[in-house]
Amino acid sequence: MVGGDVIQADRPYIQQAFSKAPEIRIEQLAFGYTEPLLFEDFAFTIAAGQCTCLLGPSGCGKSTLLRIIAGSLTRGVSGRIQFAGHNRVRGRIAWMAQKDLLLPWLTVLDNVLLGARLRCTTGPDLRQRALELLESVGLGDHSQAFPASLSGGMRQRTALLRTLMEERPVILMDEPFSALDALTRLKLQNLAARLVKGSTVLLVTHDPWEALRLGHRIFIMKERPVRLSRVFIPPGTPPRPPDLEMITPMYAQLLAQLVEKGN
C-alpha cells in the first residue's frame, strides 16, 4: 500500500516492454569545463536488465553522467557510448528526475500520457493501458485529478508511470525519491523495483540504504577526474527488506568508501 491505496499485481505488458534491455558501455569518456576534467578516459559498463546504483557526494558528476548518457549534454563531450554494441539510438531512454515535473494544467491521466500526446500517438489502447497502470498503483480514482490536489507520494507515482509509459529499455533515475518522507520513500522504492524489473536502470542516489535495497550492482563515484570504486553486489534480489541483516556489513563498507579521502 502507498498512502492507503492498494497496489495490484504487475501488468504483463510491462515485462514485455523491457524484454530487450541493452548493456550500456562507456569508453574513453572525457568532459569538463575546467582543469582537471570531470571525466577523463572514463570507462563504465552498465549491466543489461539490472539496476546499477551510483553513490557519491553532491557535485561529483553523477547527474552529469546521466545527462551525457541521455544525450542531453553533448557540447565538450568526447568518447563512446554504446547500447548493446550500437551507437546511441534516439527513443531508447526514459528519464525520471528528482522532481516530478508534472504539468499543472493536465490531469493525472494526461500527464501519464504526455509523451504519447507529444508524439501524436495517443489512442484507445494507450489510454486503457495508462488507466490500468494508474489502477495498479492505487491512482485509478484520481485519473481526472490535477497535480495540485495530489500528495507528494501520489505525484511521484504519477511521474513514475509517465516514465514507464514510454516503454523504453533504458531508464535513468536521478534521486527520484529523495524529496519523500521515509515511509512513502520505502513504498515507492518497492513499487519502482517491481515496475522496472528487467530494464536497464541507472539510479543516482545519495542514500547507501536505497542503493542496497534497489541495486544489483553499486558503485561509488569519487575524485576528479572521476573514478569508480570496486563494484558492490548486495545479496538477494531487489527490493531488499530495509532490515536485512546480510546488507548491514556492506552498508558500513559503502560509508567507509564515501568518507574516504578524495570524496
N, C-alpha and C positions, 0 to 999 in steps of 0.2 A: 504493500500500500504506500501511496505517496499523498500526503495531505488528506488522508481519509478516503482516497479513491482507489478502487481495485485495479490492479494491473493484470491483464489477462495474458494468455499464452502467446508465444511467438506466432507471427503470421508466416506461412511458407514462402511468400514472395520475397521476404527479407533475406532469407537464406539464399534463394536463387540469385538475387541481385549481387551478392558478394562471392559467387562461386568461382570467379576468375581473378581474385585479388593478386596483384603482382608483387614481386620483390622490387624494392627501390634501391638502386646502387648509386652512391655519390662518390665521385672520384676527382681528385685534384681541384677541389673547390677552393676558390680564392675570392675574398671580398673584404672591403674595409675602406672607410673614408680617410682614415689617418693611420700612421705607423705607430705600433705594429698593427698589421692587418688583423681583423677579427677572425677571418678564416684564411688559412694559407696551407695549400697542399692537404686539404682536409678530406678524409675518406670515411664513409659511413654506409653500412648496409642495413636496410630496414626489412626484416623478415616478412615474407608473404603470408597473409592470412593471420597475422598475430598483432597484438598490441605492444608496441615499443614505447617506453616512457623515457622522457628526458627530464632530469632534475638539474638544478643549478640556481645560483643566486640571480637576482634581477640584474639585467644588463649584460649577461654573459653570452647572449646570442641565440637563445632558444627560439624566441618568436621570429627573429631574423631568419633563422634556418627554415622555419615553416614557410615564410614568405618566399624564400628562394625556391623551395620545392614546389610551391603552388604556382610559381611563375609570376607573382605579383611584384617581385623585386628582381629586376634584370640588369639595371644600369650598374656597371662596375663589377659584375659577376662573371667569373670565368670558371671553367671546369665542365664536368659532365654529370648529368643526372639522367639515369635510365630506368625505365619501368619494364621489368622482365626482359631486359635486353634491347628495348626500343627507346628512342628519344621521347622526350615529354610529348604527350598527346593531350590536346585540349579536351575537356569534358570528362576526365578520369578522376578528378579530385573534388571532394566536398570539404567545406571548411566550417568548423564550429568555433566561434570566438568566445572569449571570456564573458562578454556582454551578449544578451540575447538578440539585440538589434532588430527586434520586431517592428514592423511598420505600424504606427498607432492608428492609422486610418483604415487598416484592413482587419477583418475578423480573424479569429484563430485559424479557421479553415483556409481563408485566403492567404494568410501568412505561410501556412504549411505548403500551399500550392504555388508560392511565389515564383520559384524557379521555372515551373511549367508554364505559368502565365507569361513570364518574360520571353519564353521561347515560343509562345503561341501554340503550345501542345496540350492544353487542357482538354478534358473530355470527361464523359460519364465514368469511364473506367478509372481514371486517375482520381476523380472526385471520390468515388467509392473507396478506393484504396486509402486515401487520406482520412476519410471518415472511419474506416476500420482501424487505422493506426491510432487515431485520436481515442477511439473507444478502448483500444488495448492498453492505453496508459491513463485511463480514467478521465479523459477530457471530452468524452462523447457529448456530454450535456453542455459543453462550453464552446462548441464549434462556431457559433454565431456571436460569441462574446468578443469584445475588443480588449487589446492588451492591458489597458488601464485598469480593467476590472479584475485582473488575474493576480494571484500571489506570485512571489518570486519563483517558487518551485514550479508552478504551472507555466510560467513564461519560459523557464528553461526546458521544460518538457516540450513545449511548442517549438522552441528553437532546435531541439534535438530531432524532432520529427521532420522539420523543414530540411535539415541536413540529410536525414535518411531518405526522404522522398526523392532526392537527387539520384539515388541508386548508383553511387559511384563506388568503384572498387577500392579507392584510397580515401581515407578520412583523416584530416588534420584537425587536432583539437588543442586549442590554446587556453589552458586553465579554465575550462568551461564550468567548473563547479566551485570556484574559489569564492564567489560572492554569496554563496548559500549558507544557511545555518547548518550546524553539524548533522542533524537528523535528516534534513532534506538532501544534503550533500550525499550522505550514505545511501539513501534510497535512489537518487539519480545515478550514482555510480553503478549500482546494481542494474538499473534499467539500461544504461548505456552499454554496459558489458554484454548484456543479453542481445540487444538490438544490433550491435556492430559485430557480433560473432562471425568470424570467417572473413572479415575485411582486413585490409592492411591499414593499421591505425598508428599514427604517431601522436602521442599525447604529451604535451608540455605541462608540467606541474611543479609547484614549489613544495609539495607535501610528500614526504617519503612514504607515509602510510597509504596515501592514494596510489602512488606508484606500485607499492607492494600488493595492494588489493587488485589492481586492474592490469598490471603489466605482465606479459610473458617474458619480456626482457627489459632491463633497466640500465640506463647509462647516466653518468654524471658529467656535465659539461664544465670545464674549468680551464683556467689560464687564458692567455692571449698571445699568439693565435690559439684558437680553441683546440683543445684536445679532449678526448673522451676517456673516461675511466674504463676499467675492465667491465665486462658485462656481468650483471647480477641477474640470476634466474631464480625467482622465488619458487618454492614447491607448490604443488597443487594447481588448480585451474581457476582463472578469474571468473567471477569476482570472489576473492577470498574473504572469509569472515574477518572482521577487524580485530578479533581477539585470538586469531590463530597463533598458537604458541610457536609453530615452526618458523614464522617470519620475524619473530622478535629479534633473534640474533642478527638477521640481515638488516633490520632497521638500525641497529647500533652501527653496523658497518657502513651503511649509507650516510648516517650522521657524521661519522668519522671522516669520510671522504669529503663531505660538504664543508666541514670546518678546516680541512687540511690547508696548509699554506698554499697560496696560489689561487684560492677561490675568493 
